[in-house]
Amino acid sequence: MPLLRIRNLSVDFSTASGMFRAVDAVDQDVDTGEILAIVGESGSGKSVSMLALMGLLPWTATVTADEITFDGHDLLNMDRRERRHIIGNDLAMIFQEPMSSLNPCFTVGWQIKEALRYHLGLGRAECHRRAIELFEQVGIPDPEKRLSAFPHQMSGGMNQRVMIAMAISCKPKLLIADEPTTALDVTIQAQILDLLAELRNETGMGLVLITHDMGVVAETAERVSVQYAGQKVEEQPVAALFNRPHHPYTAALLDALPERATERLLPTIPGVVPGQFDRPAGCLFSPRCRFADARCRTQPPTPQDQTLGQARCYYPLNTGERIAS
């Protein structure tokens, strides 16, 4: 049984002009000790789907799913008290924007110690020692002094490292990392990714890595899920996806990598991710796809089988023939 199992997850936001679907019927599994990368442009629903899992979306969001189970627990039907013992402890998340995630009214040391007190029941001296150890792990210099700093007194990169330390403080069974290295320089990026991989090896922790950096995906992940406009459009093991993408969107993402460019100008994907008012009737990628025909524009495709990467496309690439409807 997977550590995390999600079936038919959808998230709708209520706006002044109606409902907007940010996540559309997403299925996802994560095994114990596995590193799954979720990739896609901004607006693809990557972060929203994981925030829905954590129960951290605002009241304007309506979350529906057939099944959300974590480590044998049914998160859909669990009461809030039980959920609070899991979120932040066995199931943790590194947020994308540390300056808006940390409380500006408390020192970073107080905030990390609060998690240790609540979830692990550690005493004051134990919390202090563990906090220093965590800050050392994520590369924060002079950790004991930094514990008394407020978020505004630290750089964005330092605050990101504080967020990572808080997320790994209880040695979670599953860690969701939402762009964990965005604000860090290249050297620290490598250190943080090595740290996460080391934690996975030591504890068997599962890791969901949300990122735009395909280099990080190639070096770190074992399986890749590609999302577009709220839908999962392809999923493959990392080597297979890089060598033989099946969805035109995945192929376009890989073609835009600088190391794959064969011409002076990088290839681009025309257009933008559809929003609330320009959502196509058929395939959501059809307005930007050079292979789209009338059927693509009018009839939503269903995912293909596993041999074709579950590509949500009528005409998967590298098959030698078109797939019948």
C-alpha positions as a Markdown table, in Angstrom:
| # | Residue | x | y | z |
|---|---|---|---|---|
| 1 | Met | 0.0 | 0.0 | 0.0 |
| 2 | Pro | 1.4 | 3.4 | -0.9 |
| 3 | Leu | 2.4 | 5.8 | 1.9 |
| 4 | Leu | 0.2 | 8.5 | 0.2 |
| 5 | Arg | -2.7 | 7.7 | -2.1 |
| 6 | Ile | -4.8 | 10.4 | -3.7 |
| 7 | Arg | -7.7 | 9.7 | -6.1 |
| 8 | Asn | -9.7 | 12.2 | -8.1 |
| 9 | Leu | -8.6 | 15.3 | -6.2 |
| 10 | Ser | -10.2 | 18.5 | -7.4 |
| 11 | Val | -10.0 | 22.0 | -5.9 |
| 12 | Asp | -12.4 | 24.9 | -6.9 |
| 13 | Phe | -12.0 | 28.5 | -5.8 |
| 14 | Ser | -15.0 | 30.7 | -5.3 |
| 15 | Thr | -14.4 | 34.1 | -7.0 |
| 16 | Ala | -16.6 | 37.2 | -7.6 |
| 17 | Ser | -17.1 | 36.0 | -11.2 |
| 18 | Gly | -17.8 | 32.3 | -10.4 |
| 19 | Met | -15.9 | 29.1 | -9.6 |
| 20 | Phe | -12.4 | 28.5 | -10.9 |
| 21 | Arg | -11.0 | 24.9 | -11.0 |
| 22 | Ala | -7.3 | 25.0 | -9.9 |
| 23 | Val | -6.9 | 21.2 | -9.6 |
| 24 | Asp | -8.8 | 18.9 | -11.8 |
| 25 | Ala | -9.2 | 15.2 | -11.0 |
| 26 | Val | -5.6 | 14.4 | -10.0 |
| 27 | Asp | -4.5 | 11.0 | -8.9 |
| 28 | Gln | -1.2 | 10.5 | -7.1 |
| 29 | Asp | 0.7 | 7.8 | -5.2 |
| 30 | Val | 3.9 | 8.1 | -3.2 |
| 31 | Asp | 5.7 | 5.1 | -1.8 |
| 32 | Thr | 7.7 | 5.0 | 1.4 |
| 33 | Gly | 11.2 | 6.2 | 0.6 |
| 34 | Glu | 10.3 | 7.4 | -2.9 |
| 35 | Ile | 11.2 | 10.8 | -4.4 |
| 36 | Leu | 8.5 | 12.1 | -6.6 |
| 37 | Ala | 8.9 | 15.4 | -8.6 |
| 38 | Ile | 5.9 | 17.4 | -9.7 |
| 39 | Val | 6.7 | 19.8 | -12.5 |
| 40 | Gly | 4.8 | 22.3 | -14.7 |
| 41 | Glu | 4.4 | 26.0 | -15.3 |
| 42 | Ser | 3.1 | 28.4 | -12.8 |
| 43 | Gly | -0.7 | 28.0 | -12.6 |
| 44 | Ser | -0.5 | 24.2 | -13.1 |
| 45 | Gly | -2.0 | 23.4 | -9.6 |
| 46 | Lys | 1.2 | 21.9 | -8.2 |
| 47 | Ser | 1.3 | 23.7 | -4.9 |
| 48 | Val | -2.5 | 23.9 | -4.6 |
| 49 | Ser | -2.9 | 20.1 | -4.8 |
| 50 | Met | -0.4 | 19.6 | -2.0 |
| 51 | Leu | -1.8 | 22.4 | 0.2 |
| 52 | Ala | -5.2 | 20.7 | -0.2 |
| 53 | Leu | -3.6 | 17.5 | 1.2 |
| 54 | Met | -2.2 | 19.5 | 4.1 |
| 55 | Gly | -5.6 | 21.2 | 4.8 |
| 56 | Leu | -4.0 | 24.6 | 4.4 |
| 57 | Leu | -6.2 | 26.2 | 1.7 |
| 58 | Pro | -8.4 | 29.2 | 2.5 |
| 59 | Trp | -12.2 | 29.1 | 3.1 |
| 60 | Thr | -12.8 | 30.1 | -0.6 |
| 61 | Ala | -11.5 | 26.7 | -1.7 |
| 62 | Thr | -13.7 | 23.6 | -2.1 |
| 63 | Val | -11.8 | 20.4 | -2.0 |
| 64 | Thr | -13.3 | 17.1 | -3.3 |
| 65 | Ala | -11.7 | 13.7 | -3.7 |
| 66 | Asp | -12.7 | 10.0 | -3.8 |
| 67 | Glu | -9.8 | 9.1 | -1.5 |
| 68 | Ile | -6.9 | 10.7 | 0.4 |
| 69 | Thr | -5.0 | 8.3 | 2.6 |
| 70 | Phe | -1.7 | 8.8 | 4.3 |
| 71 | Asp | 0.1 | 6.0 | 6.2 |
| 72 | Gly | -3.2 | 4.1 | 6.6 |
| 73 | His | -5.1 | 7.2 | 7.8 |
| 74 | Asp | -8.2 | 8.5 | 6.0 |
| 75 | Leu | -7.5 | 12.2 | 5.8 |
| 76 | Leu | -10.9 | 12.9 | 4.2 |
| 77 | Asn | -12.9 | 11.7 | 7.2 |
| 78 | Met | -10.4 | 12.5 | 10.0 |
| 79 | Asp | -11.4 | 15.1 | 12.6 |
| 80 | Arg | -9.3 | 18.2 | 13.1 |
| 81 | Arg | -7.8 | 17.1 | 16.4 |
| 82 | Glu | -6.4 | 13.9 | 14.9 |
| 83 | Arg | -5.2 | 15.7 | 11.8 |
| 84 | Arg | -3.2 | 18.2 | 13.9 |
| 85 | His | -1.1 | 15.3 | 15.3 |
| 86 | Ile | -0.2 | 14.2 | 11.8 |
| 87 | Ile | 0.3 | 17.5 | 10.0 |
| 88 | Gly | 3.8 | 18.9 | 10.9 |
| 89 | Asn | 4.8 | 15.7 | 12.4 |
| 90 | Asp | 4.5 | 12.7 | 10.1 |
| 91 | Leu | 3.5 | 14.8 | 7.1 |
| 92 | Ala | 5.4 | 18.1 | 6.7 |
| 93 | Met | 5.8 | 20.8 | 4.1 |
| 94 | Ile | 8.5 | 23.3 | 3.1 |
| 95 | Phe | 6.7 | 26.3 | 1.8 |
| 96 | Gln | 7.7 | 28.3 | -1.2 |
| 97 | Glu | 7.7 | 31.8 | 0.4 |
| 98 | Pro | 9.4 | 31.8 | 3.8 |
| 99 | Met | 8.8 | 35.5 | 4.5 |
| 100 | Ser | 5.1 | 35.0 | 4.4 |
| 101 | Ser | 5.2 | 31.6 | 6.2 |
| 102 | Leu | 7.2 | 32.5 | 9.2 |
| 103 | Asn | 5.5 | 34.6 | 12.0 |
| 104 | Pro | 7.1 | 38.0 | 12.1 |
| 105 | Cys | 6.2 | 38.5 | 15.8 |
| 106 | Phe | 8.3 | 35.6 | 17.1 |
| 107 | Thr | 12.0 | 34.6 | 16.8 |
| 108 | Val | 12.9 | 31.8 | 14.5 |
| 109 | Gly | 14.1 | 29.8 | 17.5 |
| 110 | Trp | 10.8 | 30.1 | 19.3 |
| 111 | Gln | 9.0 | 28.9 | 16.2 |
| 112 | Ile | 11.1 | 25.8 | 15.6 |
| 113 | Lys | 11.0 | 25.0 | 19.3 |
| 114 | Glu | 7.2 | 25.2 | 19.3 |
| 115 | Ala | 7.0 | 22.4 | 16.8 |
| 116 | Leu | 9.4 | 20.3 | 18.9 |
| 117 | Arg | 7.4 | 20.9 | 22.1 |
| 118 | Tyr | 4.0 | 20.2 | 20.5 |
| 119 | His | 4.8 | 17.1 | 18.4 |
| 120 | Leu | 7.7 | 15.5 | 20.3 |
| 121 | Gly | 7.1 | 16.7 | 23.9 |
| 122 | Leu | 10.7 | 17.8 | 24.4 |
| 123 | Gly | 11.7 | 19.9 | 27.4 |
| 124 | Arg | 13.3 | 23.3 | 27.1 |
| 125 | Ala | 16.9 | 22.2 | 27.1 |
| 126 | Glu | 16.2 | 19.4 | 24.7 |
| 127 | Cys | 14.4 | 21.8 | 22.3 |
| 128 | His | 17.3 | 24.2 | 22.4 |
| 129 | Arg | 19.9 | 21.5 | 21.6 |
| 130 | Arg | 17.7 | 20.0 | 18.8 |
| 131 | Ala | 17.1 | 23.5 | 17.3 |
| 132 | Ile | 20.9 | 24.2 | 17.2 |
| 133 | Glu | 21.5 | 20.8 | 15.6 |
| 134 | Leu | 18.8 | 21.4 | 12.9 |
| 135 | Phe | 20.2 | 24.9 | 12.1 |
| 136 | Glu | 23.7 | 23.3 | 11.7 |
| 137 | Gln | 22.2 | 20.6 | 9.4 |
| 138 | Val | 20.8 | 23.2 | 7.0 |
| 139 | Gly | 23.9 | 25.3 | 6.9 |
| 140 | Ile | 22.9 | 28.3 | 9.1 |
| 141 | Pro | 26.1 | 29.9 | 10.5 |
| 142 | Asp | 26.4 | 30.7 | 14.2 |
| 143 | Pro | 23.2 | 28.7 | 14.9 |
| 144 | Glu | 22.9 | 29.5 | 18.6 |
| 145 | Lys | 22.9 | 33.3 | 18.0 |
| 146 | Arg | 20.5 | 32.9 | 15.0 |
| 147 | Leu | 17.9 | 31.3 | 17.3 |
| 148 | Ser | 17.1 | 34.7 | 18.8 |
| 149 | Ala | 16.7 | 36.5 | 15.4 |
| 150 | Phe | 13.4 | 37.6 | 14.0 |
| 151 | Pro | 12.5 | 36.7 | 10.3 |
| 152 | His | 13.0 | 40.3 | 9.2 |
| 153 | Gln | 16.6 | 40.2 | 10.5 |
| 154 | Met | 17.6 | 37.4 | 8.2 |
| 155 | Ser | 17.9 | 37.1 | 4.5 |
| 156 | Gly | 15.4 | 35.3 | 2.3 |
| 157 | Gly | 17.9 | 32.4 | 1.9 |
| 158 | Met | 18.4 | 32.1 | 5.6 |
| 159 | Asn | 14.6 | 32.1 | 6.2 |
| 160 | Gln | 14.3 | 29.4 | 3.6 |
| 161 | Arg | 16.8 | 27.3 | 5.6 |
| 162 | Val | 14.8 | 27.9 | 8.8 |
| 163 | Met | 11.7 | 26.6 | 7.0 |
| 164 | Ile | 13.5 | 23.5 | 5.9 |
| 165 | Ala | 14.8 | 23.0 | 9.5 |
| 166 | Met | 11.3 | 23.3 | 10.9 |
| 167 | Ala | 9.9 | 20.8 | 8.3 |
| 168 | Ile | 12.5 | 18.1 | 9.0 |
| 169 | Ser | 12.5 | 18.7 | 12.8 |
| 170 | Cys | 10.2 | 15.8 | 13.6 |
| 171 | Lys | 11.7 | 13.4 | 11.0 |
| 172 | Pro | 8.5 | 13.2 | 8.9 |
| 173 | Lys | 7.4 | 10.1 | 7.0 |
| 174 | Leu | 6.5 | 12.3 | 4.0 |
| 175 | Leu | 8.0 | 15.7 | 3.2 |
| 176 | Ile | 6.5 | 18.0 | 0.6 |
| 177 | Ala | 9.1 | 20.5 | -0.6 |
| 178 | Asp | 7.6 | 23.3 | -2.6 |
| 179 | Glu | 10.5 | 25.0 | -4.5 |
| 180 | Pro | 12.8 | 24.4 | -1.5 |
| 181 | Thr | 16.0 | 25.9 | -3.1 |
| 182 | Thr | 14.5 | 28.9 | -4.9 |
| 183 | Ala | 16.1 | 31.6 | -2.7 |
| 184 | Leu | 19.4 | 29.8 | -2.2 |
| 185 | Asp | 22.7 | 30.1 | -4.1 |
| 186 | Val | 23.9 | 27.1 | -6.1 |
| 187 | Thr | 26.3 | 25.8 | -3.4 |
| 188 | Ile | 23.6 | 25.9 | -0.7 |
| 189 | Gln | 21.1 | 24.4 | -3.2 |
| 190 | Ala | 23.3 | 21.3 | -3.5 |
| 191 | Gln | 23.8 | 21.1 | 0.2 |
| 192 | Ile | 20.0 | 21.2 | 0.9 |
| 193 | Leu | 19.2 | 18.6 | -1.8 |
| 194 | Asp | 22.0 | 16.3 | -0.4 |
| 195 | Leu | 20.5 | 16.8 | 3.1 |
| 196 | Leu | 17.0 | 15.8 | 1.9 |
| 197 | Ala | 18.4 | 12.8 | 0.1 |
| 198 | Glu | 20.4 | 11.8 | 3.2 |
| 199 | Leu | 17.3 | 12.1 | 5.4 |
| 200 | Arg | 15.4 | 9.9 | 2.9 |
| 201 | Asn | 18.2 | 7.3 | 3.1 |
| 202 | Glu | 18.4 | 7.4 | 6.9 |
| 203 | Thr | 14.7 | 7.4 | 7.8 |
| 204 | Gly | 12.9 | 6.0 | 4.7 |
| 205 | Met | 11.1 | 9.3 | 4.3 |
| 206 | Gly | 9.1 | 9.9 | 1.2 |
| 207 | Leu | 9.7 | 13.2 | -0.6 |
| 208 | Val | 7.5 | 15.1 | -3.0 |
| 209 | Leu | 9.6 | 17.8 | -4.8 |
| 210 | Ile | 7.7 | 20.6 | -6.5 |
| 211 | Thr | 10.0 | 22.4 | -8.8 |
| 212 | His | 10.6 | 24.2 | -12.1 |
| 213 | Asp | 14.2 | 23.1 | -12.2 |
| 214 | Met | 14.5 | 20.1 | -14.5 |
| 215 | Gly | 18.1 | 19.7 | -13.6 |
| 216 | Val | 17.1 | 19.2 | -10.0 |
| 217 | Val | 14.5 | 16.7 | -11.2 |
| 218 | Ala | 17.1 | 14.7 | -13.2 |
| 219 | Glu | 19.6 | 14.6 | -10.3 |
| 220 | Thr | 17.2 | 14.0 | -7.5 |
| 221 | Ala | 13.8 | 12.4 | -8.4 |
| 222 | Glu | 12.9 | 8.8 | -9.2 |
| 223 | Arg | 9.5 | 9.5 | -10.7 |
| 224 | Val | 8.1 | 12.6 | -12.4 |
| 225 | Ser | 4.5 | 13.8 | -12.5 |
| 226 | Val | 3.8 | 16.6 | -15.1 |
| 227 | Gln | 0.9 | 18.9 | -14.4 |
| 228 | Tyr | -0.8 | 21.4 | -16.7 |
| 229 | Ala | -3.7 | 23.7 | -15.9 |
| 230 | Gly | -4.6 | 21.6 | -12.9 |
| 231 | Gln | -4.5 | 18.2 | -14.6 |
| 232 | Lys | -1.9 | 15.5 | -14.5 |
| 233 | Val | -0.9 | 15.1 | -18.1 |
| 234 | Glu | 1.9 | 12.5 | -17.8 |
| 235 | Glu | 3.8 | 10.4 | -15.3 |
| 236 | Gln | 6.9 | 8.3 | -15.8 |
| 237 | Pro | 10.2 | 7.3 | -14.1 |
| 238 | Val | 12.7 | 10.1 | -14.5 |
| 239 | Ala | 15.0 | 8.5 | -17.0 |
| 240 | Ala | 12.1 | 7.3 | -19.2 |
| 241 | Leu | 10.5 | 10.8 | -19.2 |
| 242 | Phe | 13.7 | 12.6 | -20.2 |
| 243 | Asn | 14.5 | 10.0 | -22.9 |
| 244 | Arg | 11.0 | 9.5 | -24.3 |
| 245 | Pro | 8.3 | 12.0 | -23.3 |
| 246 | His | 4.8 | 11.1 | -24.5 |
| 247 | His | 2.7 | 14.2 | -24.0 |
| 248 | Pro | 3.5 | 17.2 | -26.3 |
| 249 | Tyr | 3.6 | 19.5 | -23.3 |
| 250 | Thr | 6.3 | 17.4 | -21.6 |
| 251 | Ala | 8.3 | 17.3 | -24.8 |
| 252 | Ala | 8.0 | 21.1 | -25.1 |
| 253 | Leu | 9.2 | 21.6 | -21.5 |
| 254 | Leu | 12.3 | 19.4 | -22.2 |
| 255 | Asp | 13.0 | 21.1 | -25.5 |
| 256 | Ala | 13.2 | 24.4 | -23.7 |
| 257 | Leu | 16.2 | 23.3 | -21.6 |
| 258 | Pro | 19.3 | 25.2 | -22.5 |
| 259 | Glu | 21.5 | 22.1 | -22.6 |
| 260 | Arg | 19.1 | 20.6 | -25.3 |
| 261 | Ala | 19.1 | 23.7 | -27.5 |
| 262 | Thr | 20.5 | 23.1 | -31.0 |
| 263 | Glu | 19.8 | 26.6 | -32.3 |
| 264 | Arg | 20.8 | 30.1 | -31.1 |
| 265 | Leu | 17.4 | 30.9 | -29.7 |
| 266 | Leu | 15.7 | 28.6 | -27.1 |
| 267 | Pro | 12.4 | 27.0 | -28.2 |
| 268 | Thr | 9.4 | 28.4 | -26.4 |
| 269 | Ile | 5.8 | 27.3 | -25.9 |
| 270 | Pro | 3.4 | 29.8 | -27.4 |
| 271 | Gly | 0.5 | 31.2 | -25.4 |
| 272 | Val | -0.2 | 30.9 | -21.6 |
| 273 | Val | -1.8 | 28.4 | -19.2 |
| 274 | Pro | -5.6 | 28.8 | -19.5 |
| 275 | Gly | -7.3 | 30.7 | -16.7 |
| 276 | Gln | -10.9 | 30.9 | -15.6 |
| 277 | Phe | -12.4 | 32.4 | -18.7 |
| 278 | Asp | -10.4 | 30.9 | -21.5 |
| 279 | Arg | -10.5 | 27.2 | -20.5 |
| 280 | Pro | -10.8 | 25.1 | -23.7 |
| 281 | Ala | -13.7 | 22.7 | -24.2 |
| 282 | Gly | -11.4 | 19.8 | -25.1 |
| 283 | Cys | -7.7 | 19.2 | -24.3 |
| 284 | Leu | -6.5 | 22.1 | -22.1 |
| 285 | Phe | -3.2 | 22.2 | -24.0 |
| 286 | Ser | -4.8 | 22.2 | -27.4 |
| 287 | Pro | -4.5 | 26.0 | -28.0 |
| 288 | Arg | -0.7 | 25.7 | -27.6 |
| 289 | Cys | -0.2 | 22.3 | -29.2 |
| 290 | Arg | 1.1 | 22.0 | -32.8 |
| 291 | Phe | -0.5 | 18.6 | -33.1 |
| 292 | Ala | -4.0 | 19.6 | -32.1 |
| 293 | Asp | -6.9 | 18.9 | -34.4 |
| 294 | Ala | -10.7 | 19.4 | -34.2 |
| 295 | Arg | -11.2 | 16.4 | -31.8 |
| 296 | Cys | -8.5 | 17.8 | -29.4 |
| 297 | Arg | -10.2 | 21.1 | -29.3 |
| 298 | Thr | -13.7 | 19.8 | -28.6 |
| 299 | Gln | -13.4 | 16.5 | -26.7 |
| 300 | Pro | -11.4 | 16.2 | -23.4 |
| 301 | Pro | -8.9 | 13.3 | -23.7 |
| 302 | Thr | -8.6 | 10.5 | -21.1 |
| 303 | Pro | -5.2 | 9.3 | -19.8 |
| 304 | Gln | -3.5 | 6.5 | -21.8 |
| 305 | Asp | -2.2 | 3.4 | -20.2 |
| 306 | Gln | 1.0 | 3.1 | -18.2 |
| 307 | Thr | 3.1 | 2.1 | -21.2 |
| 308 | Leu | 2.4 | 5.6 | -22.7 |
| 309 | Gly | 3.1 | 7.4 | -19.4 |
| 310 | Gln | -0.6 | 7.9 | -18.7 |
| 311 | Ala | -0.4 | 10.8 | -21.2 |
| 312 | Arg | -3.7 | 12.7 | -21.3 |
| 313 | Cys | -3.5 | 13.0 | -25.1 |
| 314 | Tyr | -5.2 | 11.6 | -28.1 |
| 315 | Tyr | -1.9 | 11.4 | -30.0 |
| 316 | Pro | 1.0 | 10.5 | -27.7 |
| 317 | Leu | 4.4 | 11.0 | -29.1 |
| 318 | Asn | 6.9 | 8.3 | -30.0 |
| 319 | Thr | 4.2 | 5.7 | -30.6 |
| 320 | Gly | 4.5 | 5.4 | -34.4 |
| 321 | Glu | 0.8 | 5.7 | -34.8 |
| 322 | Arg | -2.2 | 7.7 | -33.7 |
| 323 | Ile | -4.2 | 6.2 | -30.8 |
| 324 | Ala | -7.8 | 5.4 | -31.7 |
| 325 | Ser | -10.5 | 7.2 | -29.7 |
